[in-house]
């Protein structure tokens, strides 16, 4: 494809890369110069809520969102917008039931909670699962903008992947969390600018927003009230609301990337405000991107570019629109590509920083403690963090080269989040909401849940996706119909004739249920195994008590409403004549700096 990039487009694009890299250089040589772990990984815990809110959005709203969501509405219709309701339903759950527990921890890694609640093995298994999840996701996040740059400039995908991987690895490695947060704000602005450039350009060509909406209606793209209870239906209110909630909570309630960002503010209340502000920002981008898909459909309603043979995959539809509709406007293609690249830069930089934190806290520090018999000094821990951020950048560049085999970028990314995020979310839920879950039980549940989720998430063969109709009735504006693509189009139709019932049922499930099923299997197996082990007396060491006699529960390990219930039962226990050794209890509290707890035998859950 011929390049539509002019001089001004390259100026805009290069300026974006220089600003992003410059922010990293600035924070490398300003303030504490990233010498301490607290500054490098947690920005000294003094960030304001606005940059954190934008960073929360940008961390997972990458080029996958801009390309994938627009293509989702172009190819399947508007039903996907219902997922925004799940964001609102899940936000208070994350803010008030899970986030307070993490704020009681002084560590950077969210998985230290699992060690305090269950043990070191649980922490290690969970952090390894998170590492796998983020490496796979970052591979797709790097691959997505390569699709855009190839469509707009003709640049080979390999060079695009190397460019985005190199830039974000550079500023994430040297600038730490402050660089990541402020580049996220800058890049968020560019993401919105890219989407609104597409919408405004399409509206001008269509003569307003009305014709875009009318064309979407005529093309069968306007679907919102699908309440089909069938779990094999790809998108319904049930799958998007319930599945969306579980996916959101696996990301914003217990995921290291988001928890680490939320802990860069000064206190819990500020973190909760940042999480609430993230919701409207997130939904505004999601809804705007959805409408951009309808705008693009208006432009290609009589000549679908994939059936015409002008693009190789549908995720290139939006970049192709930029070539066709904005190519003659100096700077706009550059702005669009900058927005796409910015979206992925923000996501990958967030993941690199978090992976470095997990590696340091969950692997290197325990190893150093075991070998040297002393803790790793904070002044010596920032260097290995930077080395790990760099190495993860190199690894993810490699994964990006194989990401093209994972299918559509939106569904692939949500599948990865679902199959790993659901079981991890269940693991934290068992820790924060139950007393009887133990390490042996929850590890069993996690391994079974992950195996089950990976099986249903990536098992083959699967029925082909049923898309809406596409027309090639009038391609005169785009150089006529390419006859060589017709056999491919017909072949795609022929494969879809096979009845879905011929496929294994679990492979027919909507990908939005993967997170829910992974959660349920992990929780049922994990908690059930814990109860059986407790009954057999083989549950091992329990870490939820403040004393050796197992009288007092550490309420800081539990979600606030569960902890309040424990304290109320303790109060009733005392009122009914329970014998409390005040001196002993005071000694235990001061030794761990944790408030009152309840007697287990008197306060079972």
C-alpha positions as CSV (number, residue, x, y, z in Angstrom):
1,X,0.0,0.0,0.0
2,X,1.3,3.4,-0.9
3,X,2.3,5.7,1.9
4,X,0.0,8.5,2.7
5,X,2.5,10.1,5.1
6,X,3.7,13.5,4.2
7,X,6.3,15.8,5.8
8,X,3.9,17.2,8.3
9,X,2.7,13.8,9.3
10,X,6.3,12.7,10.1
11,X,6.8,16.0,12.0
12,X,3.7,15.2,14.2
13,X,4.6,11.6,14.7
14,X,8.3,12.2,15.5
15,X,7.3,15.0,17.9
16,X,5.1,12.6,19.8
17,X,8.0,10.1,20.2
18,X,10.4,12.9,21.3
19,X,8.0,14.2,23.9
20,X,7.4,10.7,25.3
21,X,11.1,10.0,25.5
22,X,11.8,13.5,26.8
23,X,9.4,13.0,29.7
24,X,11.4,9.9,30.7
25,X,14.7,11.8,30.5
26,X,13.3,14.7,32.5
27,X,12.2,12.4,35.4
28,X,15.5,10.5,35.2
29,X,17.4,13.7,36.1
30,X,14.9,15.6,38.3
31,X,13.7,15.0,41.8
32,X,15.3,12.0,43.4
33,X,16.7,10.9,40.0
34,X,14.9,7.5,40.4
35,X,17.5,6.3,42.9
36,X,15.1,4.8,45.4
37,X,12.5,2.0,44.8
38,X,9.8,4.2,46.3
39,X,10.3,6.8,43.7
40,X,11.0,4.5,40.7
41,X,8.0,2.2,41.3
42,X,5.5,4.3,43.4
43,X,6.4,7.9,42.4
44,X,7.1,8.6,46.1
45,X,3.3,8.2,46.8
46,X,2.6,11.9,46.2
47,X,0.8,12.0,42.9
48,X,-2.4,13.9,42.4
49,X,-5.6,12.0,41.4
50,X,-5.9,13.4,37.8
51,X,-2.8,12.0,36.2
52,X,-3.5,8.7,38.0
53,X,-7.0,8.6,36.7
54,X,-5.9,9.1,33.1
55,X,-3.1,6.5,33.6
56,X,-5.7,4.0,34.9
57,X,-7.6,4.4,31.7
58,X,-4.6,4.4,29.4
59,X,-3.0,1.4,31.1
60,X,-5.6,-0.9,29.4
61,X,-7.1,1.3,26.7
62,X,-4.4,0.7,24.1
63,X,-4.3,0.6,20.4
64,X,-6.3,-2.6,20.9
65,X,-9.2,-0.5,22.1
66,X,-8.9,2.1,19.3
67,X,-8.6,-0.4,16.5
68,X,-10.6,-3.3,18.1
69,X,-13.6,-1.4,19.4
70,X,-14.1,0.6,16.2
71,X,-13.9,-2.6,14.2
72,X,-16.3,-4.4,16.7
73,X,-19.0,-1.8,15.9
74,X,-18.2,-1.8,12.2
75,X,-18.3,-5.6,11.9
76,X,-20.8,-6.8,14.6
77,X,-22.8,-3.7,15.6
78,X,-23.2,-1.6,18.7
79,X,-24.2,-4.2,21.3
80,X,-20.6,-4.0,22.8
81,X,-21.4,-0.5,24.2
82,X,-23.4,-2.2,27.0
83,X,-20.1,-3.2,28.6
84,X,-19.8,0.4,29.9
85,X,-22.6,-0.4,32.4
86,X,-20.4,-3.0,33.9
87,X,-17.7,-0.5,34.5
88,X,-20.0,1.6,36.7
89,X,-21.3,-1.5,38.6
90,X,-17.8,-2.8,39.3
91,X,-16.1,0.5,40.3
92,X,-17.6,0.7,43.9
93,X,-16.8,-3.0,44.4
94,X,-13.1,-2.4,43.5
95,X,-12.9,0.9,45.4
96,X,-14.6,-0.1,48.7
97,X,-14.2,-3.9,49.0
98,X,-10.7,-4.6,47.6
99,X,-8.7,-1.5,47.4
100,X,-8.7,-0.8,51.2
101,X,-7.0,-4.1,51.9
102,X,-4.1,-3.3,49.5
103,X,-3.6,0.1,51.1
104,X,-2.9,-1.5,54.4
105,X,0.1,-3.2,52.9
106,X,3.4,-1.2,52.7
107,X,4.8,-3.3,49.8
108,X,4.7,-2.4,46.2
109,X,3.5,-5.8,45.0
110,X,-0.1,-6.7,45.3
111,X,0.9,-10.3,45.6
112,X,2.5,-9.7,49.0
113,X,-1.1,-9.8,50.3
114,X,-1.3,-13.5,49.2
115,X,1.9,-14.3,51.1
116,X,0.5,-12.7,54.3
117,X,-2.9,-14.4,53.8
118,X,-1.8,-17.8,52.6
119,X,1.9,-18.2,52.2
120,X,4.9,-17.8,49.9
121,X,3.9,-20.5,47.4
122,X,0.6,-18.8,46.7
123,X,2.3,-15.5,46.1
124,X,4.8,-17.1,43.7
125,X,2.2,-19.0,41.7
126,X,0.0,-15.9,41.4
127,X,2.8,-13.6,40.4
128,X,3.9,-16.1,37.7
129,X,0.4,-16.2,36.3
130,X,0.3,-12.4,36.2
131,X,3.7,-12.3,34.5
132,X,2.5,-14.7,31.8
133,X,-0.8,-12.7,31.3
134,X,1.0,-9.3,30.9
135,X,3.7,-10.6,28.5
136,X,1.0,-12.1,26.2
137,X,-1.1,-8.9,26.4
138,X,1.8,-6.6,25.7
139,X,2.7,-8.6,22.6
140,X,-0.8,-7.9,21.2
141,X,-0.5,-4.2,22.4
142,X,2.7,-3.8,20.4
143,X,1.3,-5.7,17.4
144,X,-1.9,-3.5,17.1
145,X,-0.2,-0.2,16.2
146,X,2.1,-2.1,13.7
147,X,-1.1,-2.9,11.8
148,X,-2.0,0.8,11.8
149,X,1.4,2.0,10.7
150,X,1.6,-0.5,7.9
151,X,-1.8,0.5,6.6
152,X,-1.1,4.2,6.7
153,X,2.6,4.4,5.8
154,X,3.4,1.1,4.2
155,X,6.1,0.6,6.8
156,X,6.7,-3.1,7.6
157,X,5.2,-4.4,10.8
158,X,8.6,-5.5,12.1
159,X,9.9,-1.9,12.1
160,X,6.8,-0.7,13.8
161,X,7.1,-3.2,16.6
162,X,10.8,-2.4,17.1
163,X,10.0,1.3,17.2
164,X,7.2,1.2,19.8
165,X,9.0,-1.4,21.9
166,X,12.3,0.5,21.8
167,X,10.8,3.9,22.7
168,X,8.6,2.7,25.6
169,X,11.3,0.4,27.0
170,X,13.6,3.4,27.0
171,X,11.5,5.9,28.9
172,X,10.0,3.3,31.2
173,X,13.4,2.0,32.2
174,X,15.1,5.4,32.9
175,X,12.1,7.5,34.1
176,X,10.2,5.2,36.4
177,X,6.6,5.5,37.5
178,X,6.5,9.4,37.3
179,X,7.5,9.2,33.6
180,X,4.9,6.5,33.0
181,X,2.1,8.5,34.6
182,X,2.8,11.8,32.9
183,X,3.4,10.2,29.5
184,X,0.1,8.4,30.0
185,X,-1.7,11.8,30.4
186,X,0.0,13.2,27.3
187,X,-0.8,10.0,25.3
188,X,-4.4,10.0,26.5
189,X,-4.9,13.4,24.9
190,X,-3.5,12.1,21.7
191,X,-5.8,9.0,21.8
192,X,-8.9,11.2,22.1
193,X,-7.6,13.4,19.4
194,X,-7.1,10.5,17.0
195,X,-10.6,9.2,17.6
196,X,-12.3,12.6,17.2
197,X,-10.3,13.4,14.1
198,X,-11.9,10.2,12.6
199,X,-15.4,11.2,13.7
200,X,-15.1,14.8,12.6
201,X,-13.7,14.0,9.3
202,X,-16.4,11.4,8.6
203,X,-19.1,13.8,9.8
204,X,-17.9,16.5,7.4
205,X,-17.9,14.0,4.5
206,X,-21.4,12.7,5.5
207,X,-22.9,16.1,6.0
208,X,-23.4,15.7,9.8
209,X,-23.8,12.9,12.4
210,X,-27.4,12.1,11.3
211,X,-26.5,10.4,8.0
212,X,-23.9,8.3,9.9
213,X,-26.6,7.1,12.3
214,X,-29.1,6.5,9.5
215,X,-26.6,4.4,7.5
216,X,-25.8,2.3,10.6
217,X,-29.5,1.7,11.1
218,X,-30.0,0.7,7.5
219,X,-27.0,-1.6,7.7
220,X,-28.2,-3.4,10.8
221,X,-25.4,-2.0,13.0
222,X,-27.7,-0.6,15.7
223,X,-28.2,-3.3,18.3
224,X,-28.4,-2.7,22.0
225,X,-31.3,-4.6,23.6
226,X,-30.1,-8.2,23.1
227,X,-31.1,-10.0,26.3
228,X,-30.7,-13.5,24.8
229,X,-29.8,-15.8,27.8
230,X,-27.9,-18.3,25.5
231,X,-24.3,-18.2,26.7
232,X,-23.1,-19.1,23.2
233,X,-24.4,-15.8,21.8
234,X,-21.3,-13.6,21.4
235,X,-22.5,-10.4,22.9
236,X,-25.7,-9.9,25.0
237,X,-26.6,-7.7,28.0
238,X,-25.8,-10.7,30.3
239,X,-22.4,-11.5,28.8
240,X,-21.3,-7.9,28.6
241,X,-22.6,-6.8,32.0
242,X,-21.7,-9.9,34.0
243,X,-18.6,-10.9,32.1
244,X,-17.5,-7.2,31.8
245,X,-17.8,-6.8,35.6
246,X,-15.6,-9.8,36.2
247,X,-13.0,-8.7,33.6
248,X,-13.0,-5.1,35.0
249,X,-12.6,-6.4,38.6
250,X,-9.8,-8.7,37.6
251,X,-8.0,-5.6,36.2
252,X,-8.9,-2.8,38.5
253,X,-9.5,-4.6,41.8
254,X,-6.6,-7.0,42.1
255,X,-4.3,-6.5,39.0
256,X,-0.7,-5.4,39.9
257,X,-0.6,-2.8,37.1
258,X,-3.6,-0.9,38.5
259,X,-3.1,-1.5,42.2
260,X,0.5,-0.1,41.8
261,X,-0.9,3.1,40.1
262,X,-3.5,3.6,42.8
263,X,-0.8,3.4,45.5
264,X,1.1,6.3,44.0
265,X,-1.4,8.7,45.6
266,X,-1.1,9.8,49.2
267,X,-4.0,7.9,50.8
268,X,-6.9,5.5,50.3
269,X,-9.5,8.2,49.8
270,X,-7.5,9.8,47.0
271,X,-7.1,6.4,45.4
272,X,-10.8,5.8,45.5
273,X,-11.5,9.2,43.9
274,X,-9.0,8.4,41.1
275,X,-10.8,5.1,40.5
276,X,-14.2,6.9,40.3
277,X,-12.8,9.5,37.9
278,X,-11.4,6.7,35.7
279,X,-14.9,5.5,35.0
280,X,-16.2,8.5,33.0
281,X,-12.9,8.9,31.2
282,X,-12.9,5.2,30.3
283,X,-16.5,5.2,29.1
284,X,-16.1,8.4,27.1
285,X,-13.2,6.9,25.1
286,X,-15.1,3.6,24.7
287,X,-18.3,5.2,23.5
288,X,-16.4,7.6,21.2
289,X,-14.4,4.8,19.7
290,X,-17.7,2.8,19.2
291,X,-19.2,5.7,17.3
292,X,-16.1,6.0,15.2
293,X,-16.7,2.5,14.0
294,X,-20.2,3.6,12.8
295,X,-18.6,6.6,11.1
296,X,-16.2,4.3,9.2
297,X,-19.1,2.0,8.3
298,X,-20.8,5.0,6.6
299,X,-17.7,5.6,4.5
300,X,-17.4,1.9,3.4
301,X,-21.1,0.9,3.5
302,X,-21.0,0.1,-0.3
303,X,-17.5,-1.2,-0.6
304,X,-16.1,-3.2,2.3
305,X,-12.3,-3.0,2.1
306,X,-11.6,-6.6,3.2
307,X,-13.8,-8.1,0.6
308,X,-12.4,-5.7,-1.9
309,X,-8.9,-7.0,-1.0
310,X,-7.4,-3.7,0.1
311,X,-6.6,-4.9,3.7
312,X,-5.5,-8.2,5.1
313,X,-7.4,-8.1,8.5
314,X,-10.3,-6.1,9.6
315,X,-8.3,-4.4,12.4
316,X,-6.8,-2.3,9.6
317,X,-10.2,-0.8,8.7
318,X,-9.7,2.4,10.7
319,X,-6.1,3.0,9.5
320,X,-7.3,2.5,5.9
321,X,-10.0,5.1,6.5
322,X,-7.3,7.5,7.5
323,X,-5.6,6.9,4.2
324,X,-8.8,7.3,2.2
325,X,-10.5,10.2,4.0
326,X,-7.7,12.1,5.6
327,X,-4.6,11.4,3.5
328,X,-4.9,14.7,1.7
329,X,-5.0,16.7,4.9
330,X,-1.4,17.5,6.1
331,X,-0.7,16.4,9.7
332,X,-3.9,14.4,10.3
333,X,-2.6,11.0,9.4
334,X,0.4,11.8,11.6
335,X,-2.0,12.7,14.4
336,X,-3.9,9.5,14.0
337,X,-0.8,7.3,14.0
338,X,0.5,9.3,17.0
339,X,-2.7,8.5,18.8
340,X,-2.5,4.8,18.0
341,X,1.2,4.6,19.0
342,X,0.5,6.6,22.2
343,X,-2.2,4.2,23.2
344,X,0.2,1.3,23.0
345,X,3.1,3.2,24.5
346,X,1.0,4.0,27.6
347,X,-0.1,0.4,27.9
348,X,3.3,-1.2,27.4
349,X,5.1,1.2,29.7
350,X,2.6,0.6,32.4
351,X,3.1,-3.2,32.1
352,X,6.9,-2.9,32.0
353,X,7.0,-0.9,35.2
354,X,4.6,-3.3,37.0
355,X,6.4,-6.4,35.8
356,X,9.6,-4.9,37.1
357,X,8.0,-4.3,40.5
358,X,6.6,-7.9,40.7
359,X,10.0,-9.4,39.7
360,X,11.8,-7.3,42.3
361,X,9.3,-7.9,45.1
362,X,8.3,-11.4,44.5
363,X,11.4,-13.0,43.1
364,X,14.6,-11.0,43.6
365,X,14.1,-9.7,47.2
366,X,13.1,-13.2,48.6
367,X,16.1,-14.7,46.8
368,X,18.5,-12.0,48.1
369,X,17.1,-12.5,51.6
370,X,17.7,-16.3,51.4
371,X,21.2,-16.0,50.0
372,X,22.5,-13.0,51.9
373,X,20.5,-13.5,55.1
374,X,19.5,-9.8,55.1
375,X,17.0,-7.7,53.2
376,X,18.0,-6.0,49.9
377,X,18.7,-2.3,50.6
378,X,16.3,0.2,48.9
379,X,19.2,2.2,47.3
380,X,20.4,-1.0,45.7
381,X,17.0,-2.2,44.4
382,X,16.3,0.5,41.8
383,X,19.0,-0.8,39.5
384,X,17.7,-4.4,39.2
385,X,14.2,-2.9,38.7
386,X,15.5,-0.9,35.7
387,X,17.3,-4.0,34.3
388,X,14.1,-6.0,34.6
389,X,12.0,-3.3,32.9
390,X,14.5,-3.4,30.0
391,X,14.5,-7.2,29.7
392,X,10.7,-7.4,29.8
393,X,10.6,-4.9,27.0
394,X,12.9,-7.1,24.9
395,X,10.8,-10.2,25.7
396,X,7.5,-8.5,24.8
397,X,8.9,-7.3,21.4
398,X,9.6,-10.9,20.7
399,X,6.0,-11.9,21.6
400,X,4.6,-9.1,19.4
401,X,6.1,-10.9,16.4
402,X,3.9,-13.9,17.0
403,X,0.8,-12.0,18.1
404,X,-0.6,-11.9,14.5
405,X,-1.6,-15.5,15.0
406,X,-4.0,-14.6,17.9
407,X,-6.9,-13.3,15.7
408,X,-8.8,-10.0,16.2
409,X,-6.9,-7.8,18.7
410,X,-9.9,-6.9,20.8
411,X,-11.2,-10.5,21.4
412,X,-7.7,-11.8,21.8
413,X,-6.8,-9.3,24.5
414,X,-10.1,-9.8,26.4
415,X,-9.6,-13.6,26.2
416,X,-6.2,-13.3,27.7
417,X,-7.5,-11.1,30.5
418,X,-10.4,-13.5,31.1
419,X,-8.6,-16.8,31.2
420,X,-5.9,-15.6,33.6
421,X,-7.7,-12.7,35.3
422,X,-10.8,-14.7,36.4
423,X,-8.8,-17.3,38.4
424,X,-6.5,-14.7,40.0
425,X,-9.6,-12.6,41.0
426,X,-11.1,-15.7,42.6
427,X,-7.8,-16.3,44.5
428,X,-7.9,-12.8,46.1
429,X,-11.7,-13.1,46.8
430,X,-11.1,-16.3,48.7
431,X,-8.4,-14.5,50.8
432,X,-10.4,-11.4,51.5
433,X,-13.9,-12.9,52.1
434,X,-13.4,-16.3,53.7
435,X,-11.7,-17.6,56.8
436,X,-11.4,-21.2,55.9
437,X,-9.6,-21.0,52.6
438,X,-6.0,-22.2,53.0
439,X,-2.8,-22.3,50.9
440,X,-3.1,-25.9,49.7
441,X,-6.7,-25.5,48.8
442,X,-6.4,-22.2,46.9
443,X,-3.3,-23.3,44.9
444,X,-5.2,-26.4,43.8
445,X,-8.1,-24.2,42.8
446,X,-5.9,-21.7,40.9
447,X,-4.1,-24.4,38.9
448,X,-7.4,-26.1,38.1
449,X,-9.1,-22.8,37.2
450,X,-6.2,-21.7,35.0
451,X,-6.1,-25.0,33.2
452,X,-9.8,-24.9,32.6
453,X,-9.8,-21.3,31.5
454,X,-6.9,-21.8,29.1
455,X,-8.6,-24.9,27.7
456,X,-11.9,-23.2,26.9
457,X,-10.2,-19.9,25.9
458,X,-7.8,-21.3,23.3
459,X,-9.1,-24.8,22.5
460,X,-9.8,-25.6,18.9
461,X,-11.7,-25.9,16.6
462,X,-14.2,-23.1,17.1
463,X,-17.2,-22.0,15.0
464,X,-16.4,-19.0,12.7
465,X,-17.6,-15.6,13.9
466,X,-20.9,-14.6,12.4
467,X,-20.5,-11.0,11.1
468,X,-23.1,-8.6,9.7
469,X,-23.5,-8.2,6.0
470,X,-20.9,-6.3,3.9
471,X,-21.5,-4.8,0.5
472,X,-19.2,-4.4,-2.5
473,X,-22.0,-3.0,-4.7
474,X,-20.2,0.2,-5.5
475,X,-16.4,0.4,-5.3
476,X,-15.9,3.0,-8.0
477,X,-14.6,5.5,-5.5
478,X,-11.9,3.1,-4.3
479,X,-10.6,1.9,-7.6
480,X,-13.3,-0.7,-8.4
481,X,-13.8,-4.3,-7.2
482,X,-10.7,-6.5,-7.0
483,X,-11.8,-9.8,-8.5
484,X,-8.9,-11.7,-7.0
485,X,-10.5,-11.3,-3.5
486,X,-13.8,-12.8,-4.5
487,X,-12.9,-16.5,-4.1
488,X,-11.7,-15.6,-0.5
489,X,-14.9,-14.0,0.3
490,X,-16.9,-16.9,-1.0
491,X,-14.7,-19.3,0.9
492,X,-15.4,-17.4,4.1
493,X,-19.1,-17.8,3.4
494,X,-18.8,-21.5,2.7
495,X,-17.1,-22.3,6.0
496,X,-19.8,-20.5,8.0
497,X,-22.5,-22.9,6.6
498,X,-21.4,-25.7,9.1
499,X,-23.8,-25.8,12.0
500,X,-22.5,-24.5,15.3
501,X,-23.9,-27.6,17.0
502,X,-21.1,-29.6,15.3
503,X,-18.6,-27.9,17.6
504,X,-17.8,-28.8,21.2
505,X,-20.2,-26.8,23.5
506,X,-17.5,-25.1,25.6
507,X,-15.7,-23.9,22.5
508,X,-19.0,-22.2,21.4
509,X,-19.3,-20.1,24.5
510,X,-18.9,-16.3,24.3
511,X,-15.4,-15.2,25.2
512,X,-17.0,-12.8,27.7
513,X,-17.9,-15.8,29.9
514,X,-14.3,-17.0,30.2
515,X,-13.5,-14.7,33.2
516,X,-16.7,-15.7,35.0
517,X,-16.2,-19.5,34.4
518,X,-12.5,-19.3,35.4
519,X,-13.5,-17.4,38.6
520,X,-16.2,-19.9,39.5
521,X,-14.1,-23.0,38.9
522,X,-11.2,-21.6,40.9
523,X,-13.4,-20.5,43.8
524,X,-15.4,-23.7,44.0
525,X,-12.4,-26.0,43.7
526,X,-10.2,-23.8,45.9
527,X,-12.7,-23.3,48.7
528,X,-14.0,-26.9,48.5
529,X,-10.5,-28.3,48.6
530,X,-9.7,-26.1,51.6
531,X,-12.8,-27.4,53.5
532,X,-11.9,-31.0,52.7
533,X,-8.3,-30.5,53.8
534,X,-9.5,-28.8,57.0
535,X,-11.8,-31.7,57.7
536,X,-9.0,-34.2,57.2
537,X,-6.6,-32.1,59.3
538,X,-4.2,-31.5,56.4
539,X,-4.8,-27.8,55.8
540,X,-1.2,-26.9,56.8
541,X,-0.2,-23.6,58.5
542,X,-2.8,-20.9,58.7
543,X,-1.5,-17.3,58.7
544,X,-4.7,-15.4,59.5
545,X,-4.1,-15.4,63.3
546,X,-2.3,-12.9,65.4
547,X,-1.3,-15.4,68.1
548,X,0.0,-18.9,68.4
549,X,-3.1,-20.1,70.2
550,X,-5.2,-19.1,67.1
551,X,-7.5,-17.0,69.1
552,X,-7.4,-13.7,67.2
553,X,-7.9,-13.1,63.5
554,X,-5.9,-10.5,61.7
555,X,-8.8,-8.4,60.3
556,X,-6.6,-6.3,58.1
557,X,-6.4,-9.4,55.7
558,X,-10.1,-9.2,55.1
559,X,-12.4,-6.9,53.1
560,X,-13.8,-4.0,55.2
561,X,-17.4,-5.4,55.7
562,X,-16.0,-8.9,56.6
563,X,-13.6,-7.3,59.0
564,X,-16.4,-5.2,60.6
565,X,-18.4,-8.4,61.1
566,X,-15.4,-10.0,62.9
567,X,-15.0,-7.1,65.2
568,X,-18.7,-7.0,66.0
569,X,-18.6,-10.7,66.9
570,X,-15.6,-10.1,69.1
571,X,-17.4,-7.3,70.9
572,X,-20.4,-9.7,71.5
573,X,-17.9,-12.3,72.7
574,X,-16.5,-10.0,75.3
575,X,-20.0,-8.8,76.4
576,X,-21.0,-12.5,76.9
577,X,-18.1,-13.1,79.3
578,X,-15.3,-14.1,76.9
579,X,-11.9,-14.1,78.6
580,X,-9.6,-11.7,76.7
581,X,-6.0,-11.4,77.7
582,X,-5.6,-7.6,77.1
583,X,-1.8,-7.6,77.7
584,X,-1.2,-10.4,75.3
585,X,-3.5,-9.0,72.7
586,X,-1.8,-5.6,73.0
587,X,1.5,-7.2,72.5
588,X,0.4,-9.0,69.3
589,X,-1.2,-5.8,67.9
590,X,1.9,-3.8,68.4
591,X,4.2,-6.4,66.9
592,X,2.3,-6.5,63.6
593,X,0.8,-3.0,63.7
594,X,-2.7,-4.5,63.0
595,X,-6.0,-3.7,64.7
596,X,-8.2,-5.9,66.8
597,X,-9.4,-9.3,65.7
598,X,-12.0,-11.9,66.5
599,X,-12.0,-15.3,68.1
600,X,-12.5,-17.9,65.4
601,X,-14.6,-20.4,67.4
602,X,-16.9,-17.7,68.4
603,X,-17.2,-16.0,65.0
604,X,-17.3,-18.5,62.2
605,X,-18.1,-17.2,58.7
